């Protein structure tokens, strides 16, 4: 956690994230809002709200008399969010914006009709505590909506720079393989009306197998805490265990929706330098040469509509 830029990053990183990365995950957030059916839900909480993009999307569709508590542990993220809310002329009478610890939410039991958390669980040390807190603060019949990255699935954020710059021998990033080296299936969109939904609809939490929970970790290269790698199985089993009765979880490929190939190529270049997970060259001429290759690869993917930002695991659960 200490080295996690999403928690400890400076204002520059938070603004960079808001300006360049937020749209990659926004499609998953929009899908969760659709499934939340917010009509009639007057008290909403968003945990790990980052720079406020999803908060604004929720604000735009929630009932006129609804309120939302939006919070993030990062001061820099909250500052960017505050500026964003002002620029959008949002009524702060309807938004409580503050620091929120996903593992210990400062709200009474049964406070909210809906709970959102997108791409935050992978940054939380104890995901079970986060799930327990979500269950605690939701009202009966309240809905929980989660999204997180399936980091066992390959994606172009990693694959394209890796092909051009090459990866260090031990980069510690799992893409398309499990920790035991077995190849994983990537990019499959499991519709929530399929077998997963039928198998888990209405099941009590004692009816699930608990061994492993489908829960994978990898260690970040800075030596920080192991990060969760979400799977539908982990989400279902964990949420059933803490008390949710109906849990649906499915995968969704998330594609870049921008057509500015130069901006995306610069983004991938900057990420490669920042993350240190490629053999990024020090020589400036070589950097320019490889950037042109990066730009061409991005353009080709964009033109075919296949530039994959990642595979999200989306989850809907109901407290009864």
Secondary structure, 3 states (H helix, E strand, C coil): CCCCHHHHCCHHHHHHHHHHCHHHHHHHHHHHHHHHCCCCCCEEEEECCCCCHHHHHHHHHCCCCCEEEEECCCHHHHHHHHHHHHHCCCCCCCEEEECCCCCCCCCCCCCEEEEEEECCHHHCCCHHHHHHHHHHHEEEEEEEEEEEECCCCCCHHHHHHHHHHCCCCCCCCCCCECCCCCECCCCCCCCCCCHHHHHHCCCCHHHCCCCCCCCEEECCCCCCCCEEECCHHHHHHHHHHHCCCEEEEEEEEEECCCCCHHHHHHHHHHHHHHHCCCCCCCCHHHHHHHHHHHHHHHHHHHHHCCCEEEEEEEEEEECC
